[in-house]
Amino acid sequence: MLSLLDMLNHYLGYFNMNVKLKNRVYTAIGIAGVIYLGYLAINFIRLGAWTRGILFLLIFLVLVYFVTLNVIYYFTTKTAKFDISPKIEKVLGGRPAGAADDPMLGGKHTAQATKVMPAAGLFHEQSLLPAKLTVDASQQANIEQVVDGLVASNYLQLDYAGHSDEQIYQAAQASGQPVYAVGEGVQLPFYELREAQGRYLVYAGRNAIDSLPVGEVTEVGLMPTKQAAAKYQIVLASAQLTGGPNKIAGRSGAVAGSAPFQLIVQVAYKDPNATVTSTPVDSSATNMGPRATTATESSESTRMSRRNR
């Protein structure tokens, strides 16, 4: 039985699985092994082999404790109050200073805060609308290629903003979400919306020459892109990179994982028939985070939705 479990554990290493899912599978295999060990302990005691039976029973109880911890950490969002794993790790030497779990980290990185001017310029906040970006397999490969180029150019550093594993672990534990190496998101240095045969493709990269198609904008606000472009002047206002290598809160520390890189885009629109007014430019328009909806934006979005219907 133990040989069978060891073989299953070995062959799981050949599959490219999400880290949390893989830990769940290992936990399930561990539960099966622990149950079998308890079965052996009871049988030894029944047969009169008290020494071996009690020894197996003690090992069974210890393993039940650790398996229970695994179930709590990998199958729920709760934490165990009596987890001695960090103490055991500390006694055994812990992780080497500066060690990185992420294979994409080639060495020590220095966090750099680079202020980048949006490629399309600044827009009034009320003229921005979220856009739906559809990405096929070849475009996803282009996104990965763009990221590799940005990393090679030192524009992008996948270093978790210089945070230590302990800081990442605490942040992941508090939020219950993965902490990404790219941070909350990075604005790309170049992005542009190009129309080709009725399709509105997003091109992005280090610059206009190296740019590649990374997705198709299929909706602007509540309208199909083609319909919105027929009634309004639209441009790509921002393209933010998210996803990629990440770390989650494991049982005793941060556990490395990975997800596909993604783009979040916003489109700026202008009604050609609207009267141009001089109003201050809001530099926060490039922020992709949540914002309050203004009365002007609400009325414009409602009008676009009604036209769509």
SVG drawing of the C-alpha trace seen along z (x, -y; Angstrom):
<svg xmlns="http://www.w3.org/2000/svg" viewBox="-33 -76 54 88">
<polyline fill="none" stroke="black" stroke-width="0.4" points="0.0,0.0 2.7,-2.4 4.6,-1.6 1.5,-2.3 1.1,-5.7 4.8,-6.5 4.4,-5.7 1.4,-7.9 3.2,-10.7 6.2,-10.3 4.1,-10.3 2.2,-13.4 5.4,-15.3 5.1,-14.9 1.9,-17.0 1.9,-20.7 -0.6,-21.5 -1.6,-24.6 0.4,-24.6 -2.6,-24.7 -4.3,-21.9 -1.2,-19.8 -0.9,-20.2 -4.6,-19.1 -3.8,-16.0 -0.8,-15.3 -2.9,-15.8 -5.5,-13.3 -2.7,-10.8 -1.4,-11.5 -4.8,-10.8 -5.0,-7.5 -1.5,-6.6 -2.3,-7.6 -5.5,-5.6 -3.5,-2.5 -1.0,-3.1 -3.8,-3.3 -5.1,0.0 -1.7,1.6 -1.4,0.3 -4.8,1.8 -3.9,5.2 -0.6,5.4 -2.3,4.7 -4.9,7.4 -2.2,9.9 -0.5,9.2 2.5,7.3 2.1,4.5 5.4,2.8 5.1,2.5 1.4,1.7 1.9,-1.1 4.8,-2.6 2.7,-2.6 -0.2,-4.1 2.0,-7.0 3.3,-7.7 -0.4,-7.5 -1.4,-10.2 1.5,-12.5 0.7,-12.2 -3.0,-12.8 -2.0,-16.1 0.0,-17.2 -2.6,-15.9 -5.3,-17.9 -3.1,-21.0 -2.8,-20.4 -6.6,-20.0 -7.1,-23.3 -4.6,-25.2 -5.3,-23.7 -9.1,-23.1 -10.3,-26.0 -9.5,-29.7 -8.9,-29.3 -5.7,-29.0 -4.7,-26.6 -4.2,-28.0 -1.7,-25.3 0.6,-25.0 4.1,-24.0 5.4,-23.9 7.1,-27.3 9.0,-26.2 10.1,-23.0 11.2,-24.9 13.2,-27.3 14.9,-24.4 15.8,-22.7 17.5,-25.9 14.6,-27.5 15.0,-28.8 18.4,-30.3 18.4,-34.1 17.4,-35.5 16.3,-32.2 13.7,-32.4 11.0,-29.9 10.1,-31.5 12.1,-30.1 11.6,-33.5 13.7,-35.3 17.3,-35.0 18.9,-36.8 18.5,-39.6 16.4,-42.5 16.2,-46.1 12.8,-47.5 12.5,-50.4 9.5,-52.8 9.3,-54.1 6.8,-56.7 5.6,-56.1 3.7,-58.5 0.7,-56.7 1.3,-55.9 -1.9,-57.4 -1.7,-60.5 -4.1,-61.8 -7.8,-61.8 -10.7,-63.1 -11.9,-60.5 -15.5,-60.8 -14.5,-59.9 -13.1,-56.4 -15.0,-53.1 -13.9,-49.6 -13.4,-47.4 -13.7,-43.6 -10.5,-42.1 -10.6,-38.7 -7.3,-36.9 -6.6,-33.8 -3.7,-31.3 -1.4,-33.2 -2.1,-36.5 -1.5,-35.0 1.9,-33.8 2.5,-37.4 1.7,-38.7 4.3,-36.3 6.8,-37.5 6.1,-41.2 6.7,-40.4 10.0,-38.7 11.1,-41.7 10.2,-44.1 12.0,-42.0 15.1,-41.9 14.9,-45.7 14.8,-46.1 11.5,-48.0 9.7,-45.2 11.0,-43.4 9.2,-40.3 10.6,-40.8 7.4,-41.3 8.3,-44.9 11.4,-43.8 9.2,-42.3 10.6,-39.4 8.9,-36.0 7.7,-36.8 6.0,-40.0 4.5,-38.2 3.2,-35.4 1.6,-37.9 -0.1,-39.8 -1.4,-36.6 -2.6,-35.3 -4.5,-38.6 -6.1,-38.9 -6.6,-35.2 -5.5,-35.9 -2.2,-35.3 0.5,-38.0 1.8,-38.6 5.5,-39.3 4.3,-42.1 2.4,-43.7 -1.1,-45.1 -0.5,-45.9 2.0,-47.6 1.2,-50.1 2.7,-49.0 5.2,-51.5 3.4,-51.3 -0.2,-50.2 -2.4,-51.1 -5.9,-50.2 -5.8,-49.4 -8.7,-48.6 -8.2,-45.8 -11.0,-44.3 -13.7,-45.3 -11.7,-44.0 -10.2,-46.3 -6.9,-44.8 -4.7,-45.9 -1.0,-46.2 1.5,-46.4 5.2,-46.1 8.3,-48.1 7.6,-50.5 5.6,-50.9 8.2,-49.0 8.3,-45.9 4.6,-45.9 2.6,-42.7 -1.2,-42.0 -2.1,-40.9 -5.9,-40.9 -9.1,-42.1 -11.5,-44.7 -14.9,-43.2 -16.9,-45.6 -16.6,-49.1 -18.8,-49.7 -22.1,-48.0 -21.7,-48.3 -20.0,-46.2 -16.7,-47.9 -17.7,-48.3 -21.0,-50.0 -19.2,-52.3 -16.6,-53.2 -19.3,-54.2 -20.8,-56.7 -17.8,-57.8 -14.2,-58.5 -12.4,-55.8 -8.8,-55.3 -7.1,-52.9 -6.5,-54.9 -4.6,-52.4 -3.3,-48.8 -2.2,-47.3 -0.4,-44.0 -1.5,-41.7 -1.1,-38.0 2.0,-35.9 4.2,-34.4 2.7,-34.6 2.9,-33.3 0.1,-32.1 0.1,-31.5 1.1,-27.9 1.1,-26.0 4.3,-27.7 5.3,-30.2 4.8,-31.6 4.4,-28.9 5.3,-29.8 2.7,-29.4 2.1,-30.8 -0.8,-32.1 -1.0,-33.5 -0.3,-37.1 -3.4,-39.2 -4.2,-42.7 -6.8,-45.1 -7.7,-47.8 -9.7,-51.0 -11.0,-52.9 -11.5,-56.7 -14.4,-57.9 -15.5,-61.3 -18.8,-62.3 -17.9,-64.1 -21.1,-66.2 -20.4,-67.2 -19.4,-70.7 -15.7,-70.9 -15.3,-72.4 -12.1,-73.3 -11.9,-71.3 -8.9,-70.3 -7.3,-67.0 -7.5,-64.4 -4.1,-62.6 -5.7,-59.8 -7.5,-58.7 -4.7,-56.2 -5.4,-54.4 -7.1,-51.1 -8.5,-50.8 -12.1,-51.3 -13.4,-54.9 -16.6,-56.7 -18.9,-57.1 -19.6,-60.7 -23.0,-62.0 -21.6,-62.8 -20.1,-59.3 -23.3,-57.7 -25.4,-59.6 -23.0,-58.9 -22.9,-55.2 -26.7,-55.0 -27.0,-56.8 -24.6,-54.3 -26.5,-51.4 -29.8,-52.7 -28.4,-53.1 -27.1,-49.6 -30.6,-48.3"/>
</svg>
